Amino acid sequence: MSDSLPRWYTPVSIMALIWNILGLLAFTAQVMITDEMIAAMPAPENMLYANIPLWATIAFGVATIGGTLGALMLVMKKSLALPLLIVSLVGVLVQDYHSFLVINVIDVFGYTSLIMLTIVLVIGVLLILLARKGQANGWLN
């Protein structure tokens, strides 16, 4: 059964796309960072950026590319949004594992980094719930 699309759906899905594009820009900036830029950072940050393992960079890419494509599918009202957003959340979780358990980002950036990582995680979960609701209500095809 298909419920009519609620008025809030389009603005929320567009905001989700903008949010994920910002994440994609952050990923691009990290990938494009040069050795000279890393060397210019304060010592604690320098150590973090100089030693990012490939798997953590891949997780960041999966999180941001998957999230951007998933949000785009929400905007386009396509059911492909759900698996893309799930893949994105897995990338976020792997990235959080790196941030908290491998490098302990709190030691370098303080507890404010915990706030941003929590926001990213919560939004990822909420977007999955939105995609599930969209599928259940026939908003996504």
N, C-alpha and C positions, 0 to 999 in steps of 0.2 A: 504494500500500500504506500502511495506517495503522498506525503504531507506537503503543503505548499512551503516554499522556501521562506524562512523568516526574514524580516527586514534587516536584522543584525548580521546575517550570514555574510553578505558581500563585504561590508566594511571590516568585519573581523578577519575574513580570509585575505583581504588586501593588506591589512596590518600584519598578518602572519607572514605574508610574502615580503613585505618591507623589512621586518625583523630578520628574516632568514637571509635576505640580500645583504644586510649589514654584517651578519655572521660570515657570509661568503667573502665580503670585502676584508674582514679581519683575517680570514684564512689566506686570502691572496697576499695580504701585506706580510703575513708571517712567512709564506713561501718565498716571497721576493726579497726578504731581508738579506742584506749583504754582511760579509764578515766585518767590514768596516763599521757598519751600523751596530753590530753586536759589540765590537770592541769599544765603542763610544758609550755603551751603557754602564751604569753603576755595576760594580763587581757582582753582587748577588744576582741581578737580572742577567748579566753577561753569562754567568754559569748556567742559568736556566735555558737561555736561547742557544747557547753554544753546544748544548748536549741533548737536544731534543731527538729522541730516537725516531727512526722512520715510521715505526708502527703508530706512534702518537700523532705524527703528522698525517698519516693516512686516516686515522680515526677522526681527526679534525676535518679533513676533507670529506669523509663519508657523512659526518654530522651536518656540515654546512651545505654540501651539494645535495644530499638527500633531503634535507629540510627545505631548501629552496625549491627543488623540484616538487616535493610534496605539497608545499604551500601553493605553488603554481597550479597544481592539480586541484587543490581546493578552490582556487579562484575560477578554474575552468569547469568545476563541478564534475570531476572525474574520480572514479573509485580507486584509481591507481594511487591516489593520495595516501591511503592507509598504509600499504606496504612501504612506500617511500618514507613516510614519517616514522614508521617502526625502525627501519634501517638507520635513519637519522638518530633516533634515540639510542640505539645501540652504539653508534659512534660517539655520542655524548657521554655515555656511561664509560666507554673505554678511555675517552679523554679525561673524564673525572678520575678514573683509576690512576692515570698517569699524574694528574695534578695533585692528588691528595696522598696517594700511597707511594708513588715512585719519587717525586721531587718535593713533596710537601710545600706547595705554593704559598701556603699561609705563612711560612717562615720568611718569605721574601716580600709578599704583597700585603700581609696582614689579613685580618678577618673580613675585610671588605671584599676580598677575592671570593670568599665563601658565599657572599650575597649574590654576586653575579653568576657563579656556577649554579647556585640554587635556582635563580630565576630562569636560567637556560633549561635546566632540568624540568622545572614545573611547566614552562611553556611547551616543551617537547611533549610531555604527558598530556597536557590539555589539547594540543593539536591532534594527537592520536584519538582522544575521546571525541573531539569534534568530527573527525573523519569517520569514526564508528557510528556516531549519531547520524551523520550525513548519509551513510550507507543504509542504516536501519530505516531512516525516514524517506529514502528515495530521492534525496537531494543530489546524490552523486550517481553518475551512470558509468 
